[in-house]
Amino acid sequence: MTVTVGVPLGARAYKIRIGAGLLARAGAEIAPLLRRKRVAVVTEERVAALHGPALEAGLAAAGIAAAVLALPPGEATKGWAALERTVEWLIAERVARDDLVVAFGGGVIGDLAGFAAAVLRRGVGFVQVPTTLLAQVDSSVGGKTGINSVQGKNLVGAFHQPRLVLADTGLLDTLPERDFLAGYGEVVKYGLLGDAGFFAWLEENAPALRAGDAAARIHAVRRSCEMKAGIVVRDETEQGERALLNLGHTFGHALEAATGYSDRLLHGEGVAIGCQLAFDLSARLGLCSQEAPSRVAAHLAAMGMKRDLADIPGALPDADALVALMGQDKKVKDGQLAFILARDVGEAFVARDVDLAVVRDLLAEALARRVAAVPTRR
Ligand SMILES: NC(=O)c1ccc[n+]([C@@H]2O[C@H](COP(=O)([O-])OP(=O)(O)OC[C@H]3O[C@@H](n4cnc5c(N)ncnc54)[C@H](O)[C@@H]3O)[C@@H](O)[C@H]2O)c1
């Protein structure tokens, strides 16, 4: 079964195709977009080893030849060195303006290859073939591309919409569970920010999703993409509503920075903890009932996900330092930090006048729980 979600952005409209086994049809899906039957595939070594032959066979079935660049896996690949290598390789491969670059991997490859396509010859088209849950539900849709600067994450980039997204949910079978759950943090986010019905569906169906149920996975990816596409279409360059997609991210980015963007905390794990903190903060500010954050906590716990600062291994800075890290977020406007808060599950909104003393106290209490959680030595 393949389902389609449209992203109606006028001349830049595209489709997101979602289904198990889509790689076998990659050539047939991409061929109508090509002038000549040749693509440049940017991927990474782990994905290339697991699924490269299937993609190449799917392309070859429609007579499409593929030149392949496989970069090292990991967040470090989303930087200047890999960008230079990718762009120079695309030029050496004589990729022209009417050719297509195929980004085949998780969010790291999608962001990097999309940005390389955006700057190559002032803009070459690209196709996203996302291979992680996070990339299928979030990073491959919406056109945000870019790399990290030594001074911070995602500080260099461009809006460049893909021409097509092919999300083969069968690829998730090989994803390590930790990466699957990190991606699931973004799925939960959609329910929490704007669709209480979807959150209720997740409460019921997430165990099946986690166990690999094909139909449940397609539904979750589809609903997430529908929500993201709807928001992107209404606010492509994040002048307003698109900020809602950052639910959990103001806290999450500070925690990612505090843990050095390392394996101690994956992006989606930071988002899940951030969503919990955003709901805790909303309750503390009297914006929602205590029931809402309790429901979030119960669901994250049922899924075995990180949801508290106590779940992050190693040392963390104190509450003041964490608040300061939040202040470095891209979403600071006129010196004011934006928080995505909620009136209930599925009812998020942007708040710019949050009393940082309340945020500080919330974080100080969460940090105190970490100390309490450390086993005492005898
Ligand atoms: N552009 C956006 O809108 C947007 C949104 C959210 C996140 N992001 C970015 O996405 C990045 C994180 O993406 P990610 O979580 O996909 O990370 P990732 O690309 O590093 O992939 C995570 C891990 O999964 C492995 N992997 C990928 N596909 C696999 C598969 N099918 N089977 C087995 N292993 C597989 C990778 O080798 C890697 O180790 C971050 O850089 C983040 O900033 C971008």
The ligand as an SDF file (V2000), in Angstrom:
LIG
                    3D

 44 48  0  0  0  0  0  0  0  0999 V2000
   15.4830   19.9460    7.9890 N   0  0  0  0  0  0  0  0  0  0  0  0
   14.6460   19.8040    8.9740 C   0  0  0  0  0  0  0  0  0  0  0  0
   13.5110   20.2980    8.9350 O   0  0  0  0  0  0  0  0  0  0  0  0
   15.0470   18.9700   10.1630 C   0  0  0  0  0  0  0  0  0  0  0  0
   14.0890   18.5970   11.1110 C   0  0  0  0  0  0  0  0  0  0  0  0
   14.4730   17.7730   12.1630 C   0  0  0  0  0  0  0  0  0  0  0  0
   15.7990   17.3510   12.2720 C   0  0  0  0  0  0  0  0  0  0  0  0
   16.7100   17.7460   11.3340 N   0  0  0  0  0  0  0  0  0  0  0  0
   18.1100   17.2860   11.4090 C   0  0  0  0  0  0  0  0  0  0  0  0
   18.1270   15.8750   11.2220 O   0  0  0  0  0  0  0  0  0  0  0  0
   19.3140   15.3620   11.8160 C   0  0  0  0  0  0  0  0  0  0  0  0
   18.9630   14.0860   12.5640 C   0  0  0  0  0  0  0  0  0  0  0  0
   18.4200   13.1640   11.6690 O   0  0  0  0  0  0  0  0  0  0  0  0
   18.4010   11.5960   11.9790 P   0  0  0  0  0  0  0  0  0  0  0  0
   17.9000   11.3670   13.3440 O   0  0  0  0  0  0  0  0  0  0  0  0
   17.7380   10.9500   10.8430 O   0  0  0  0  0  0  0  0  0  0  0  0
   19.9670   11.2790   12.0660 O   0  0  0  0  0  0  0  0  0  0  0  0
   20.9830   10.5370   11.1070 P   0  0  0  0  0  0  0  0  0  0  0  0
   20.8270   10.9610    9.7140 O   0  0  0  0  0  0  0  0  0  0  0  0
   22.3330   10.7160   11.7280 O   0  0  0  0  0  0  0  0  0  0  0  0
   20.5620    9.0120   11.2510 O   0  0  0  0  0  0  0  0  0  0  0  0
   20.5770    8.3930   12.5240 C   0  0  0  0  0  0  0  0  0  0  0  0
   21.3480    7.0730   12.4880 C   0  0  0  0  0  0  0  0  0  0  0  0
   20.6020    6.1010   11.7750 O   0  0  0  0  0  0  0  0  0  0  0  0
   21.4300    5.4420   10.8000 C   0  0  0  0  0  0  0  0  0  0  0  0
   20.5000    5.0370    9.7420 N   0  0  0  0  0  0  0  0  0  0  0  0
   19.8490    5.8250    8.8640 C   0  0  0  0  0  0  0  0  0  0  0  0
   18.9280    5.0980    8.1920 N   0  0  0  0  0  0  0  0  0  0  0  0
   19.0370    3.8220    8.6210 C   0  0  0  0  0  0  0  0  0  0  0  0
   18.3480    2.6150    8.3230 C   0  0  0  0  0  0  0  0  0  0  0  0
   17.3360    2.5870    7.4520 N   0  0  0  0  0  0  0  0  0  0  0  0
   18.7360    1.4860    8.9670 N   0  0  0  0  0  0  0  0  0  0  0  0
   19.7510    1.5190    9.8860 C   0  0  0  0  0  0  0  0  0  0  0  0
   20.3920    2.6290   10.2360 N   0  0  0  0  0  0  0  0  0  0  0  0
   20.0510    3.7720    9.6100 C   0  0  0  0  0  0  0  0  0  0  0  0
   22.4630    6.4630   10.4540 C   0  0  0  0  0  0  0  0  0  0  0  0
   23.6410    5.8650    9.9570 O   0  0  0  0  0  0  0  0  0  0  0  0
   22.6970    7.1450   11.7960 C   0  0  0  0  0  0  0  0  0  0  0  0
   23.6040    6.3990   12.5730 O   0  0  0  0  0  0  0  0  0  0  0  0
   19.8680   16.4470   12.6950 C   0  0  0  0  0  0  0  0  0  0  0  0
   21.0100   16.9900   12.0810 O   0  0  0  0  0  0  0  0  0  0  0  0
   18.7520   17.4790   12.7400 C   0  0  0  0  0  0  0  0  0  0  0  0
   19.2300   18.7960   12.8970 O   0  0  0  0  0  0  0  0  0  0  0  0
   16.3570   18.5300   10.2950 C   0  0  0  0  0  0  0  0  0  0  0  0
  1  2  1  0
  2  3  2  0
  2  4  1  0
  4  5  1  0
  4 44  2  0
  5  6  2  0
  6  7  1  0
  7  8  2  0
  8  9  1  0
  8 44  1  0
  9 10  1  0
  9 42  1  0
 10 11  1  0
 11 12  1  0
 11 40  1  0
 12 13  1  0
 13 14  1  0
 14 15  2  0
 14 16  1  0
 14 17  1  0
 17 18  1  0
 18 19  2  0
 18 20  1  0
 18 21  1  0
 21 22  1  0
 22 23  1  0
 23 24  1  0
 23 38  1  0
 24 25  1  0
 25 26  1  0
 25 36  1  0
 26 27  1  0
 26 35  1  0
 27 28  2  0
 28 29  1  0
 29 30  1  0
 29 35  2  0
 30 31  1  0
 30 32  2  0
 32 33  1  0
 33 34  2  0
 34 35  1  0
 36 37  1  0
 36 38  1  0
 38 39  1  0
 40 41  1  0
 40 42  1  0
 42 43  1  0
M  CHG  2   8   1  16  -1
M  END
$$$$
